[in-house]
Amino acid sequence: MGARTSRLMVMFTAFVAGLALCLGVILVVGGRGSGTGAIQTAAIGGPFHLIDQDGRPFSDKDLKGKTFLVFFGFTHCPDVCPTTLFEISEIMRNLGPEADRTAALFISVDPERDTPQAMKDYLSSFDPHVHGLTGDSTALTAAAKAYRVYYKKVPLDGGDYTMDHTAIVYLMDKEGRFVSPFNMKRTAEAAAADLRRRL
C-alpha cells in the first residue's frame, strides 16, 4: 500500500509539474508574461553543450540556420518516447529532401544509462535527421532547465527505475528561438507541411 501511494504521489507531482509547464508555455506564447504584450521567446531554449550519438560534441551552434524540433526523453521509455520519435520520423520522411534543411533533437534525461552508444543503437530505428544528445548530469540538467523541462528519477521494484519527464515537442526557429509547442496531434503530412513553411 505504501509503495502504491508513493507511486501515485510521484505521478500526481509529475502531472502538476506538466500542467504548470503547459500554462507557462501558453503564457509565453500568448505574451501575457510582460506588460508590453510582446512574445517572450527567450524564456525557452538557449545555449547547450552536449554529446551526440557518435560521441562528438554538439551544441546549439550546430543548428544555426535550421528550423528544428526538440524532444526530451530516454531510451528505456516504454511508450511516449518511441511513439513521439516515430511520429517525428514520419514528418521527416514526408519532408523528403527538404528534411536536410531541418533537424530534430532527442535529448536524454537519463545520463546513467543513455551513453552515446546506447543512443546510437536506439535511434537506428528512427529517421537519421533525429540527433540523439546526451552528456553528464550537469550538462543535461542545464539543457533541461533552459527548455523548462521537468524530469525525475522514479525507483521501481527490483532496483530498476524509470524517468518521469515533460513530453512536449518544441519548435525552434533558425536562430534557435522558441516558436511554440509543435502540434503532434495531426497527420504527418499536415505536420510536415507546417514545418516546411518555416524552413
Residue frames as a rotation matrix with the C-alpha (Angstrom) as fourth column:
MET 1
0.565 0.825 0.000 0.00
0.825 -0.565 0.000 0.00
0.000 0.000 -1.000 0.00
GLY 2
0.437 -0.478 -0.762 2.84
0.196 -0.776 0.599 2.36
-0.878 -0.412 -0.245 0.86
ALA 3
-0.646 -0.719 0.257 4.61
0.362 0.008 0.932 1.76
-0.672 0.695 0.255 -2.47
ARG 4
-0.190 0.682 0.707 1.34
0.969 0.015 0.246 2.27
0.157 0.731 -0.663 -4.38
THR 5
0.758 0.477 -0.445 0.65
0.581 -0.803 0.129 5.53
-0.296 -0.357 -0.886 -2.51
SER 6
0.007 -0.860 -0.510 4.21
0.143 -0.504 0.852 6.70
-0.990 -0.079 0.120 -3.17
ARG 7
-0.705 -0.252 0.663 3.88
0.643 0.166 0.747 5.95
-0.299 0.953 0.045 -6.90
LEU 8
0.267 0.895 0.356 0.55
0.947 -0.312 0.076 7.80
0.179 0.317 -0.931 -7.05
MET 9
0.650 -0.092 -0.755 2.14
0.326 -0.863 0.385 10.81
-0.687 -0.496 -0.531 -5.36
VAL 10
-0.482 -0.875 -0.046 5.00
0.242 -0.184 0.953 10.79
-0.842 0.448 0.300 -7.91
MET 11
-0.501 0.368 0.783 2.51
0.862 0.131 0.490 10.61
0.078 0.921 -0.383 -10.78
PHE 12
0.619 0.764 -0.182 0.45
0.783 -0.620 0.059 13.42
-0.068 -0.180 -0.981 -9.27
THR 13
0.273 -0.617 -0.738 3.56
0.181 -0.721 0.669 15.57
-0.945 -0.316 -0.085 -8.84
ALA 14
-0.735 -0.543 0.406 4.57
0.450 0.056 0.891 14.91
-0.507 0.838 0.203 -12.47
PHE 15
-0.047 0.821 0.569 1.05
0.980 -0.073 0.186 15.84
0.194 0.567 -0.801 -13.60
VAL 16
0.743 0.326 -0.584 1.07
0.517 -0.834 0.192 19.09
-0.425 -0.444 -0.789 -11.65
ALA 17
-0.161 -0.891 -0.424 4.55
0.130 -0.445 0.886 19.97
-0.978 0.088 0.187 -12.94
GLY 18
-0.703 -0.054 0.709 3.46
0.690 0.193 0.698 19.25
-0.175 0.980 -0.098 -16.50
LEU 19
0.364 0.917 0.166 0.32
0.927 -0.374 0.037 21.33
0.096 0.140 -0.985 -16.04
ALA 20
0.556 -0.236 -0.797 2.37
0.261 -0.860 0.438 24.22
-0.789 -0.451 -0.417 -14.71
LEU 21
-0.566 -0.820 0.078 4.78
0.275 -0.099 0.956 23.92
-0.777 0.563 0.282 -17.64
CYS 22
-0.376 0.509 0.775 1.93
0.920 0.107 0.376 23.93
0.108 0.854 -0.509 -20.17
LEU 23
0.704 0.640 -0.306 0.44
0.686 -0.725 0.063 27.01
-0.182 -0.254 -0.950 -18.51
GLY 24
0.158 -0.745 -0.647 3.86
0.131 -0.634 0.762 28.67
-0.979 -0.206 -0.003 -18.65
VAL 25
-0.722 -0.400 0.565 4.21
0.561 0.139 0.816 27.85
-0.404 0.906 0.124 -22.34
ILE 26
0.142 0.869 0.474 0.74
0.971 -0.216 0.105 29.29
0.193 0.445 -0.874 -23.01
LEU 27
0.732 0.104 -0.673 1.67
0.391 -0.873 0.290 32.47
-0.558 -0.476 -0.680 -21.15
VAL 28
-0.315 -0.921 -0.229 4.93
0.172 -0.293 0.940 32.75
-0.933 0.257 0.251 -23.08
VAL 29
-0.659 0.096 0.746 3.26
0.748 0.180 0.639 32.17
-0.073 0.979 -0.191 -26.44
GLY 30
0.353 0.910 0.216 0.41
0.904 -0.392 0.174 34.48
0.243 0.133 -0.961 -25.57
GLY 31
-0.377 -0.607 0.700 2.78
0.406 -0.788 -0.464 37.21
0.832 0.109 0.543 -24.39
ARG 32
0.668 0.723 0.177 0.96
0.139 -0.355 0.924 37.55
0.731 -0.593 -0.337 -21.08
GLY 33
0.416 -0.574 -0.705 4.22
0.908 0.312 0.281 37.45
0.058 -0.757 0.651 -19.17
SER 34
-0.709 -0.690 -0.147 5.08
0.697 -0.717 0.011 41.10
-0.113 -0.094 0.989 -19.90
GLY 35
-0.124 0.657 -0.744 3.34
0.330 -0.679 -0.655 44.41
-0.936 -0.327 -0.132 -19.66
THR 36
-0.508 -0.138 -0.850 4.03
-0.622 -0.625 0.472 45.16
-0.596 0.769 0.231 -23.32
GLY 37
0.601 0.764 0.234 2.31
-0.421 0.551 -0.721 42.01
-0.679 0.335 0.653 -24.59
ALA 38
0.120 -0.642 -0.757 5.47
-0.976 0.064 -0.209 41.04
0.183 0.764 -0.619 -26.51
ILE 39
0.922 0.131 -0.365 6.16
-0.123 0.991 0.044 37.37
0.368 0.005 0.930 -27.11
GLN 40
0.410 -0.789 0.458 8.95
-0.870 -0.187 0.456 36.34
-0.274 -0.585 -0.763 -24.75
THR 41
0.843 -0.033 -0.536 10.58
-0.297 0.804 -0.515 33.73
0.448 0.594 0.668 -26.94
ALA 42
-0.139 -0.990 0.029 13.83
-0.537 0.051 -0.842 33.83
0.832 -0.132 -0.538 -24.95
ALA 43
0.151 0.263 0.953 12.10
-0.985 0.122 0.123 32.15
-0.084 -0.957 0.278 -21.98
ILE 44
0.731 0.104 0.675 12.54
-0.126 0.992 -0.016 28.68
-0.671 -0.073 0.738 -23.53
GLY 45
0.809 -0.507 0.297 15.71
0.524 0.392 -0.756 27.36
0.267 0.767 0.583 -25.14
GLY 46
0.790 -0.613 0.034 19.24
-0.586 -0.736 0.338 28.72
-0.182 -0.287 -0.941 -25.21
PRO 47
0.028 -0.891 -0.452 22.84
-0.870 0.202 -0.450 27.56
0.493 0.406 -0.770 -25.43
PHE 48
0.818 0.094 0.568 23.69
-0.413 0.783 0.465 23.93
-0.401 -0.615 0.679 -24.64
HIS 49
-0.068 -0.891 -0.449 26.79
-0.957 0.186 -0.224 21.75
0.283 0.414 -0.865 -24.93
LEU 50
0.557 0.371 0.743 26.13
-0.570 0.821 0.017 18.02
-0.604 -0.434 0.669 -25.18
ILE 51
-0.669 -0.736 0.104 27.45
-0.488 0.540 0.686 14.88
-0.562 0.408 -0.720 -26.91
ASP 52
0.149 0.764 -0.627 25.76
-0.989 0.130 -0.076 13.29
0.023 0.631 0.775 -29.91
GLN 53
0.839 0.319 0.442 25.22
-0.377 0.925 0.048 9.58
-0.393 -0.207 0.896 -30.57
ASP 54
0.758 -0.645 -0.096 28.56
0.253 0.426 -0.869 9.40
0.601 0.634 0.486 -32.37
GLY 55
0.433 -0.576 -0.693 30.41
0.884 0.120 0.452 10.69
-0.177 -0.808 0.561 -29.31
ARG 56
-0.467 -0.606 0.644 31.07
0.741 -0.665 -0.089 14.12
0.482 0.436 0.760 -30.83
PRO 57
-0.702 0.206 -0.682 30.43
0.379 -0.703 -0.602 17.48
-0.603 -0.681 0.415 -29.13
PHE 58
-0.394 0.672 0.627 27.14
0.742 -0.170 0.648 19.03
0.543 0.720 -0.432 -30.25
SER 59
-0.702 0.137 -0.699 25.86
0.451 -0.673 -0.586 22.48
-0.550 -0.727 0.410 -29.32
ASP 60
0.371 0.892 -0.260 23.15
0.413 -0.409 -0.814 24.95
-0.832 0.194 -0.520 -30.28
LYS 61
-0.026 -0.469 -0.883 25.64
-0.594 -0.703 0.391 26.48
-0.804 0.535 -0.260 -32.74
ASP 62
-0.874 -0.309 0.374 25.44
0.049 0.711 0.701 23.31
-0.483 0.631 -0.606 -34.86
LEU 63
-0.203 0.904 0.377 21.82
0.900 0.323 -0.292 24.20
-0.385 0.280 -0.879 -35.65
LYS 64
-0.295 0.063 -0.954 22.23
-0.055 -0.997 -0.049 27.82
-0.954 0.038 0.297 -36.75
GLY 65
-0.669 0.098 -0.737 20.19
-0.719 -0.336 0.608 28.48
-0.188 0.937 0.295 -39.86
LYS 66
-0.767 0.421 -0.485 17.92
0.099 0.823 0.559 25.47
0.634 0.381 -0.673 -39.31
THR 67
0.052 0.844 0.534 14.38
-0.933 -0.150 0.327 25.29
0.356 -0.515 0.780 -38.00
PHE 68
-0.652 -0.382 -0.655 14.39
-0.192 0.919 -0.346 22.33
0.733 -0.100 -0.672 -35.61
LEU 69
0.554 0.832 0.007 12.36
-0.353 0.228 0.908 20.27
0.754 -0.506 0.420 -33.16
VAL 70
-0.633 -0.729 0.262 13.41
-0.542 0.174 -0.822 19.35
0.554 -0.662 -0.505 -29.61
PHE 71
0.601 0.781 -0.171 12.10
-0.419 0.490 0.765 16.47
0.681 -0.388 0.621 -27.53
PHE 72
-0.397 -0.700 0.594 13.40
-0.887 0.126 -0.445 15.27
0.237 -0.703 -0.670 -24.13
GLY 73
0.759 0.645 -0.089 13.16
-0.598 0.744 0.298 11.59
0.259 -0.173 0.950 -23.19
PHE 74
-0.145 -0.820 0.554 15.16
-0.870 0.373 0.324 8.42
-0.472 -0.435 -0.767 -22.54
THR 75
-0.509 -0.174 -0.843 15.94
-0.755 0.560 0.341 5.16
0.413 0.810 -0.416 -24.32
HIS 76
-0.967 0.173 -0.187 14.25
0.237 0.878 -0.415 2.94
0.092 -0.446 -0.891 -21.71
CYS 77
-0.577 0.808 -0.121 10.97
-0.681 -0.557 -0.475 4.84
-0.451 -0.192 0.872 -22.12
PRO 78
-0.629 0.300 0.717 8.22
0.256 0.951 -0.173 2.25
-0.734 0.074 -0.675 -22.72
ASP 79
0.047 0.793 0.607 5.77
0.924 0.197 -0.329 4.20
-0.381 0.577 -0.723 -24.88
VAL 80
0.769 0.370 -0.521 5.76
0.229 -0.921 -0.316 8.00
-0.597 0.123 -0.793 -25.12
CYS 81
0.035 -0.860 -0.509 9.33
-0.458 -0.467 0.757 8.39
-0.888 0.207 -0.410 -26.40
PRO 82
-0.749 -0.354 0.560 9.29
0.286 0.590 0.755 5.74
-0.598 0.726 -0.340 -29.14
THR 83
0.188 0.895 0.405 5.85
0.905 0.003 -0.426 6.87
-0.383 0.447 -0.809 -30.26
THR 84
0.726 0.061 -0.685 6.94
-0.007 -0.995 -0.096 10.51
-0.687 0.074 -0.722 -30.48
LEU 85
-0.296 -0.924 -0.243 10.18
-0.400 -0.111 0.910 9.65
-0.867 0.367 -0.337 -32.27
PHE 86
-0.504 0.227 0.833 8.25
0.709 0.660 0.249 7.52
-0.494 0.716 -0.494 -34.77
GLU 87
0.601 0.799 0.004 5.90
0.691 -0.517 -0.505 10.46
-0.402 0.307 -0.863 -35.43
ILE 88
0.434 -0.544 -0.718 8.86
-0.378 -0.834 0.403 12.82
-0.818 0.096 -0.567 -35.87
SER 89
-0.610 -0.686 0.397 10.46
0.022 0.486 0.874 10.31
-0.792 0.541 -0.282 -38.25
GLU 90
-0.059 0.695 0.717 7.26
0.921 0.315 -0.230 10.22
-0.386 0.646 -0.658 -40.31
ILE 91
0.795 0.278 -0.539 7.31
0.148 -0.951 -0.272 14.03
-0.588 0.136 -0.797 -40.52
MET 92
-0.077 -0.924 -0.375 10.90
-0.474 -0.297 0.829 13.95
-0.877 0.241 -0.416 -41.75
ARG 93
-0.584 -0.090 0.807 10.02
0.498 0.745 0.444 11.26
-0.641 0.661 -0.390 -44.30
ASN 94
0.425 0.849 0.314 7.18
0.827 -0.223 -0.515 13.44
-0.368 0.479 -0.797 -45.60
LEU 95
0.575 -0.290 -0.765 9.55
-0.224 -0.955 0.193 16.37
-0.787 0.061 -0.614 -45.99
GLY 96
0.892 -0.289 0.348 11.65
0.448 0.464 -0.764 14.37
0.059 0.837 0.543 -48.43
PRO 97
0.037 -0.959 0.280 14.89
0.816 -0.133 -0.562 16.16
0.577 0.249 0.778 -49.48
GLU 98
0.205 0.090 0.975 13.79
-0.193 -0.972 0.131 19.26
0.960 -0.215 -0.182 -47.54
ALA 99
0.946 0.121 -0.299 14.39
0.238 0.362 0.901 17.34
0.218 -0.924 0.314 -44.30
ASP 100
0.081 -0.994 -0.068 18.08
0.941 0.098 -0.324 18.19
0.329 -0.037 0.944 -44.79
ARG 101
-0.341 -0.160 0.926 17.17
0.117 -0.985 -0.127 21.81
0.933 0.065 0.355 -44.00
THR 102
0.448 0.518 0.729 15.82
-0.716 -0.280 0.640 20.93
0.535 -0.808 0.245 -40.57
ALA 103
-0.632 -0.607 -0.481 16.65
-0.146 0.703 -0.696 18.62
0.761 -0.370 -0.533 -37.64
ALA 104
0.655 0.741 0.150 15.14
-0.319 0.091 0.943 17.02
0.685 -0.666 0.296 -34.58
LEU 105
-0.498 -0.825 0.267 16.88
-0.569 0.079 -0.818 16.63
0.654 -0.560 -0.509 -31.23
PHE 106
0.666 0.553 -0.501 16.20
0.063 0.626 0.777 13.78
0.744 -0.549 0.382 -28.82
ILE 107
-0.218 -0.757 0.616 17.82
-0.580 -0.407 -0.706 14.93
0.785 -0.511 -0.351 -25.57
SER 108
-0.138 0.102 -0.985 18.25
0.454 0.891 0.029 12.35
0.880 -0.443 -0.170 -22.80
VAL 109
0.336 0.220 0.916 17.04
-0.727 -0.558 0.400 12.85
0.599 -0.800 -0.027 -19.25
ASP 110
0.972 0.012 0.235 18.77
-0.152 0.796 0.586 9.61
-0.179 -0.606 0.775 -18.17
PRO 111
0.421 -0.881 -0.215 22.56
-0.846 -0.296 -0.444 10.15
0.328 0.369 -0.870 -18.22
GLU 112
0.016 -0.415 0.910 23.18
-0.722 0.624 0.298 6.97
-0.691 -0.662 -0.290 -16.20
ARG 113
0.132 0.142 0.981 22.02
0.290 0.941 -0.175 4.66
-0.948 0.308 0.083 -18.98
ASP 114
0.904 0.348 0.248 21.96
0.330 -0.199 -0.923 6.81
-0.272 0.916 -0.295 -22.11
THR 115
-0.106 -0.985 -0.137 25.56
0.207 -0.157 0.966 6.68
-0.972 0.074 0.221 -23.29
PRO 116
-0.197 -0.012 -0.980 26.31
-0.841 -0.512 0.176 7.81
-0.504 0.859 0.090 -26.85
GLN 117
-0.941 -0.189 -0.280 26.37
-0.313 0.800 0.512 4.15
0.127 0.570 -0.812 -27.95
ALA 118
-0.622 0.782 0.044 23.01
0.559 0.483 -0.674 3.45
-0.548 -0.395 -0.737 -26.27
MET 119
0.054 0.621 -0.782 21.55
-0.261 -0.748 -0.611 6.48
-0.964 0.237 0.122 -28.03
LYS 120
-0.508 -0.330 -0.796 23.01
-0.833 -0.049 0.552 5.37
-0.221 0.943 -0.250 -31.36
ASP 121
-0.985 0.166 0.041 21.59
0.170 0.974 0.149 1.86
-0.015 0.154 -0.988 -31.05
TYR 122
-0.333 0.918 -0.217 18.19
0.491 -0.028 -0.871 3.22
-0.805 -0.396 -0.442 -30.03
LEU 123
0.103 0.377 -0.920 17.99
-0.432 -0.817 -0.383 5.80
-0.896 0.437 0.079 -32.81
SER 124
-0.888 -0.457 -0.052 18.92
-0.260 0.406 0.876 3.29
-0.380 0.791 -0.479 -35.51
SER 125
-0.504 0.789 0.351 15.17
0.795 0.583 -0.169 2.54
-0.338 0.194 -0.921 -35.70
PHE 126
0.472 0.712 -0.520 14.29
0.498 -0.702 -0.510 6.16
-0.728 -0.018 -0.686 -36.50
ASP 127
0.899 -0.054 0.435 14.94
0.371 -0.431 -0.822 8.79
0.232 0.901 -0.367 -39.16
PRO 128
0.050 -0.988 -0.144 18.62
0.982 0.076 -0.174 9.85
0.183 -0.133 0.974 -39.46
HIS 129
-0.157 -0.066 0.985 17.62
0.167 -0.985 -0.039 13.52
0.973 0.159 0.166 -39.11
VAL 130
0.897 0.408 0.171 16.94
-0.132 -0.121 0.984 12.80
0.422 -0.905 -0.055 -35.42
HIS 131
-0.146 -0.986 0.078 20.07
-0.226 -0.044 -0.973 13.56
0.963 -0.160 -0.216 -33.39
GLY 132
0.715 0.311 -0.626 20.45
0.483 0.427 0.764 11.84
0.506 -0.849 0.155 -30.03
LEU 133
-0.012 -0.709 0.705 22.11
-0.296 -0.671 -0.680 14.04
0.955 -0.217 -0.202 -27.41
THR 134
0.769 0.154 -0.621 23.41
0.507 0.445 0.738 13.04
0.390 -0.882 0.264 -24.01
GLY 135
0.004 -0.796 0.605 26.09
-0.223 -0.591 -0.776 14.13
0.975 -0.132 -0.180 -21.58
ASP 136
-0.797 -0.275 -0.537 26.87
0.439 0.346 -0.829 14.24
0.414 -0.897 -0.155 -17.91
SER 137
-0.051 0.852 -0.521 24.26
0.999 0.043 -0.027 15.10
-0.001 -0.521 -0.853 -15.30
THR 138
-0.288 -0.126 -0.949 25.34
0.398 -0.917 0.001 18.75
-0.871 -0.378 0.314 -15.09
ALA 139
-0.961 -0.137 -0.241 25.10
-0.156 -0.451 0.879 19.36
-0.229 0.882 0.412 -18.84
LEU 140
-0.633 0.774 -0.012 21.73
0.517 0.434 0.738 17.62
0.577 0.461 -0.675 -19.18
THR 141
-0.060 0.587 -0.807 20.31
0.936 -0.247 -0.249 19.43
-0.346 -0.771 -0.535 -16.17
ALA 142
-0.577 -0.235 -0.782 21.35
0.067 -0.968 0.241 22.75
-0.814 0.087 0.575 -17.73
ALA 143
-0.971 0.233 -0.052 19.72
-0.059 -0.025 0.998 21.84
0.231 0.972 0.038 -21.06
ALA 144
-0.340 0.891 -0.300 16.50
0.844 0.430 0.321 20.72
0.415 -0.144 -0.898 -19.36
LYS 145
-0.161 0.235 -0.958 16.41
0.710 -0.647 -0.278 23.91
-0.685 -0.725 -0.063 -17.31
ALA 146
-0.866 -0.224 -0.446 16.86
-0.115 -0.780 0.615 26.04
-0.486 0.584 0.650 -20.43
TYR 147
-0.779 0.599 -0.187 13.87
-0.113 0.160 0.981 24.32
0.617 0.785 -0.057 -22.04
ARG 148
-0.374 0.642 0.669 11.79
-0.926 -0.291 -0.239 24.36
0.042 -0.709 0.704 -18.83
VAL 149
0.064 0.330 -0.942 11.68
-0.376 0.882 0.284 20.56
0.924 0.336 0.181 -18.83
TYR 150
0.272 0.114 0.956 10.67
-0.950 0.189 0.248 18.63
-0.152 -0.975 0.160 -15.73
TYR 151
0.266 -0.083 -0.960 12.20
-0.307 0.937 -0.166 15.20
0.914 0.339 0.223 -15.11
LYS 152
0.132 -0.144 0.981 12.57
-0.989 0.045 0.140 12.92
-0.065 -0.989 -0.136 -12.12
LYS 153
-0.654 -0.419 -0.630 14.04
-0.428 0.892 -0.149 9.50
0.624 0.172 -0.762 -11.46
VAL 154
0.269 0.833 0.483 11.40
-0.953 0.157 0.260 7.08
0.141 -0.530 0.836 -10.16
PRO 155
-0.746 -0.586 0.315 12.52
-0.639 0.763 -0.095 3.84
-0.185 -0.273 -0.944 -8.43
LEU 156
0.244 0.780 -0.576 10.80
-0.791 0.504 0.347 0.60
0.561 0.371 0.740 -9.44
ASP 157
0.771 0.071 0.633 10.55
-0.477 0.723 0.500 -2.78
-0.422 -0.687 0.591 -7.74
GLY 158
0.825 -0.484 0.293 13.69
0.546 0.817 -0.186 -4.89
-0.149 0.314 0.938 -8.07
GLY 159
0.074 -0.862 -0.501 16.10
0.504 -0.401 0.765 -1.96
-0.861 -0.309 0.405 -8.01
ASP 160
-0.408 -0.155 0.900 15.30
0.903 -0.212 0.372 -0.69
0.133 0.965 0.227 -11.50
TYR 161
-0.333 0.346 -0.877 13.99
0.285 -0.850 -0.444 2.79
-0.899 -0.397 0.185 -12.26
THR 162
0.096 0.368 0.925 12.12
0.988 -0.145 -0.045 4.83
0.117 0.919 -0.377 -14.82
MET 163
-0.881 -0.395 -0.262 12.01
0.416 -0.909 -0.027 8.55
-0.227 -0.133 0.965 -15.59
ASP 164
0.374 0.925 -0.064 9.03
0.821 -0.363 -0.441 10.88
-0.431 0.112 -0.895 -15.38
HIS 165
-0.689 -0.686 -0.233 9.52
0.472 -0.670 0.573 13.78
-0.549 0.285 0.786 -17.79
THR 166
0.028 0.620 -0.784 7.89
-0.399 -0.712 -0.578 16.53
-0.917 0.329 0.227 -19.79
ALA 167
-0.341 -0.078 0.937 6.71
0.642 0.709 0.293 15.20
-0.687 0.701 -0.192 -23.16
ILE 168
0.687 0.506 -0.521 6.43
0.014 -0.726 -0.688 18.36
-0.726 0.465 -0.506 -25.26
VAL 169
0.039 -0.644 0.764 7.96
0.987 0.146 0.072 18.73
-0.158 0.751 0.641 -28.73
TYR 170
0.258 -0.045 -0.965 9.40
0.216 -0.971 0.103 22.25
-0.942 -0.235 -0.241 -29.03
LEU 171
0.579 -0.086 0.811 9.58
0.805 -0.097 -0.585 24.10
0.129 0.992 0.013 -32.35
MET 172
0.194 -0.630 -0.752 12.62
0.373 -0.661 0.651 26.37
-0.907 -0.407 0.107 -32.60
ASP 173
0.965 0.208 -0.160 13.39
-0.043 -0.473 -0.880 28.87
-0.259 0.856 -0.448 -35.37
LYS 174
0.691 -0.709 0.141 16.56
0.435 0.251 -0.865 29.34
0.578 0.659 0.482 -37.43
GLU 175
0.015 -0.680 0.733 18.10
-0.461 -0.656 -0.598 31.47
0.887 -0.329 -0.324 -34.70
GLY 176
-0.652 -0.259 -0.713 17.42
0.368 0.713 -0.596 28.89
0.663 -0.651 -0.370 -32.01
ARG 177
-0.834 0.419 0.359 14.48
-0.552 -0.633 -0.542 30.85
0.000 -0.651 0.759 -30.57
PHE 178
-0.744 0.621 0.247 11.36
0.419 0.721 -0.552 29.15
-0.521 -0.307 -0.797 -29.26
VAL 179
-0.840 0.542 0.019 8.35
-0.261 -0.435 0.862 29.43
0.475 0.719 0.507 -31.58
SER 180
0.106 0.907 0.407 5.71
-0.982 0.033 0.184 27.21
0.154 -0.420 0.895 -29.95
PRO 181
-0.290 -0.063 0.955 4.94
-0.314 0.949 -0.033 23.67
-0.904 -0.309 -0.295 -28.85
PHE 182
-0.741 -0.011 -0.671 4.77
-0.667 0.124 0.735 21.62
0.075 0.992 -0.099 -32.07
ASN 183
0.156 0.937 0.312 1.38
-0.892 0.269 -0.364 20.02
-0.425 -0.221 0.878 -32.58
MET 184
-0.874 -0.482 -0.065 1.79
-0.473 0.811 0.344 16.24
-0.113 0.332 -0.937 -32.93
LYS 185
-0.411 0.810 0.419 -1.96
0.176 0.521 -0.835 15.55
-0.895 -0.269 -0.356 -32.82
ARG 186
0.511 0.510 -0.693 -2.37
-0.632 -0.323 -0.704 15.63
-0.583 0.797 0.157 -36.60
THR 187
0.943 -0.151 0.296 -1.26
0.295 0.790 -0.537 13.68
-0.153 0.594 0.790 -39.63
ALA 188
0.049 -0.998 -0.045 2.42
0.626 -0.004 0.780 13.51
-0.778 -0.066 0.624 -40.53
GLU 189
-0.182 -0.055 0.982 1.55
0.947 -0.277 0.161 15.19
0.264 0.959 0.102 -43.83
ALA 190
0.745 0.543 0.389 -0.07
0.406 -0.830 0.382 18.17
0.530 -0.126 -0.839 -42.09
ALA 191
0.780 -0.518 -0.350 2.79
0.242 -0.266 0.933 18.48
-0.577 -0.813 -0.082 -39.59
ALA 192
-0.167 -0.876 0.452 5.37
0.837 0.117 0.535 18.28
-0.522 0.468 0.714 -42.40
ALA 193
0.135 0.306 0.942 3.51
0.812 -0.579 0.071 21.00
0.568 0.756 -0.327 -44.36
ASP 194
0.975 0.221 -0.034 3.58
0.191 -0.742 0.643 23.24
0.116 -0.633 -0.765 -41.29
LEU 195
0.422 -0.893 -0.156 7.29
0.356 0.005 0.934 22.66
-0.834 -0.450 0.320 -40.74
ARG 196
-0.104 -0.447 0.888 8.05
0.987 0.062 0.147 23.18
-0.121 0.892 0.435 -44.46
ARG 197
0.650 0.445 0.615 6.55
0.546 -0.837 0.029 26.68
0.528 0.317 -0.788 -44.32
ARG 198
0.965 -0.257 -0.056 9.09
-0.111 -0.592 0.798 27.60
-0.238 -0.764 -0.600 -41.65
LEU 199
0.429 -0.855 0.290 12.24
0.775 0.514 0.367 26.35
-0.463 0.067 0.884 -43.37
